[in-house]
Amino acid sequence: MAKYMRKLEQVSELEQMKQEFLEETASYNYTVIVCGGTGCISSHCGDVMTALKKQYITRGLREEVRIVESGCIGLCSLGPTVLVQPGNIFYVNMTPEKMIQVVDKHLVGGVVQTEYTYLDEETGEHVPCMDDIPFFKDQVKIALRNCGSIDYDSIEEYIAHDGYMGFVKATSELKREGVIAELKASGLRGRGGAGFPTGVKWESGYNQPGDQKYIVCNADEGDPGAYMDRSILEGDPHSIIEALMIGGYTIGANKGYVYVRAEYPIAVDRLQNAIEVARGFGLLGENILGTGFSFDLEIRIGAGAFVCGEETALLNSIEGKRGEPRQKPPFPFQSGLFGCPTIINNVETLANVPVIITKGAEWYAGYGVNKSKGTKVFALAGDIKYSGIIEIPMGMHMRDIVYTIGGGIKNNLAFKAVQSGGPSGGCLTKDHLDVSVDYESLAEIGAIMGSGGLIVMDENTCMVDTARYFMDFVQDESCGHCVPCRIGTKRMLELLQKIVSGHGEPIDLENMETLANTIKDTAMCGLGQTAPNPVLTTLKYFRDEYEAHVNEKKCPAHVCKDMLTYEINPEACRRCSLCARNCPVDAISGGKTESYHIDQDKCIRCGTCISHCKFSAIHIV
Amino acid sequence: MSGTTIVSSDDARIERVRTIIRNHKKKGDSLIQILHAVQNSYGYLPVEVQRIVSEETGESLSTVSGVVSFYSFFSTEPNGKHNIRICMGTACYVRGGVRLVDFLEDLLKCKAGHTTADGMFKFEIARCIGACSLAPAVSIDDKVYPNVNTEDLPGIIASYYDKEEEVEG
């Protein structure tokens, strides 16, 4: 939190704050950044922070070391993580004990504690510097420029990194038309998934007549497996405030809303604090920095409905209504929130705006390929070694994301598929690993860029069951407004359930395809229109698996329980009783003289016995 | 949680609900924000409470009920003392979240989406709690348990009963 708040009246005071911060921090020998992203919080970074603070006081380091709690640094699977500067020394899997050692030996003694840094499994050597770690090396951080490197709670540090200078340049130099021209030239497109050019969207808001307009940030990140937007809100909330100020100024809105899903309480807290601090410094409110422009922001918290990520449903939800989508046209830029012209942008899109304004369109368009400029943030997760939040230049190949950044598949299993775009997206196979990750190339093969969830799946994943999982999700989240989505997704789910339970017939695959295409063509909103995508792409690329389920009544990945039988091989069994003792439903019986066997009626096929058997005597048939 | 809780009479709780609604209405808050605040105070949103929201806001009961039933955060059933959410986001699903649900349903003798008979736990399936790199994840109240497997669950559940005993002393 800011030490003292003062209302800034003019631009020169921003510059002054920047200088003061830089001078103040120049005297420190070290800066220790403890990752305070949700991943690291779950792996107890709080205890590491407490140990750090205690030990640094004990060692009398207050004048020499600056401690920062940052947003997500990115490598969540190795949390809690700690970054020490200078040198970008990256400590992973930290504990309070290790932290005390780092204080004593690194911060006091000047010796990097290499054994606590990242271990390269291939070479067997530790890699202390973050810039040399494969996970980070090829990333380009633009939207995440401050995320994990600054104190999310310090407006001073944000300003020291040229924060709020985008707003200054927009209002003093570019003016409204200039901002639109800059955004158009940058090639920035909507990062929520649709990829609509941001400059064109803002222009339509600018051109729309109306005394009252609104700008809205869509932070209803609902795709399962996606947490990019949350990381930005938690790690760099001021960038979103600044972007909304620039947007409000450009389209002529004096009021903005950030719609955050209720599942993200930490993001809400940090953003709320940032808004209050910005207001205290006069960066929100009347006549901001003497520009004559007035603007304020409010947070609206969702209540748990996936469909509210759809922009018109989101508007209904902000108004306090059921989050059902509205018929378009009129589009939100014509008649949006409370019937007024409204521009809605996604969090990641907005995070790019201030830095595009300060550094220029040409700089931004220098990254990326063809019609997909700049970078994209992904949440990389699933059966992958290194998971977390990454930002890559558009055009990087999927293979580099999975194998270089992600380090390949866990437990030395084979790669099977990567799912992008959540319930609206598709699954790609190993044949697609060399696809360039950009809007056009992904669309060409039936997948979508989506909002940024990337789930990697290994050979033990059943693609039919995965399709069923997504269909279960969308049919449950369907708002019920239009028939194709409400009834169509339910019928598709029933067909999939029939197939995974071993009752599928060949005609089901045909019917499912017809139904999928009908829903795609006739559903009212984006949720419904894209709902069949996971089924369609898996049918296209993994048809043999569907056929095995339907024709042979077999699940090749051994996932669909109704088609599995666990058996104990009496010859391999040493009668150690481990399986029987660990079986959660007491389905295994036997004894010293009698060989162990599984009661198939009791067995819930949980796999606990297999994981306990030391003699590989239990197998699935 | 503290050892003693003062249970106010229902009339006092209802009166508090009315005050909350009036205060939020004055601020110009939307129905969803009002319902969040009421649920925070009352614990859940049974139809009697929805009726009060309707009276105080001037919205019809069907409108209020329509919003309550639309959003998954609003509950018409009382919650347990602790709220277990098993994450069923894609990463957790792929990494074995279903096994946790099956196991817990058996362990707690309670189907997902309901409260245990002793009122100790409400056990739900979460869409995605965003701990994807720690999959499969389970959250109990505000605490997230990373990389959970079925063997961990009995211990985790028992720890809440142990704490309870300590409190009751």
Interface residues (C-beta under 8 A of the other chain):
Chain A: T38 G39 I41 S42 S43 C76 S77 G79 G222 D223 P224 G225 A226 Y227 R230 A262 E263 Y264 P265 R300 I301 G302 A303 G304 A305 F306 S317 I318 E319 G320 K321 R322 G323 A379 A381 G382 D383 S387 G388 Q419 G422 G453 I455 M457 T461 T466 Y469 F470 F473 E477 C479 N582 P584 V585 I604 C606 G607 T608
Chain B: D29 S30 L31 I32 Q33 I34 L35 H36 G66 V67 F70 Y71 S72 F73 F74 M88 G89 T90 A91 Y93 V94 R95 R99 D102 F103 D106 L107 A126 R127 C128 I129 G130 A131 C132 S133 L134 A135 A137 D142 V144 Y145 P146 T150 E151
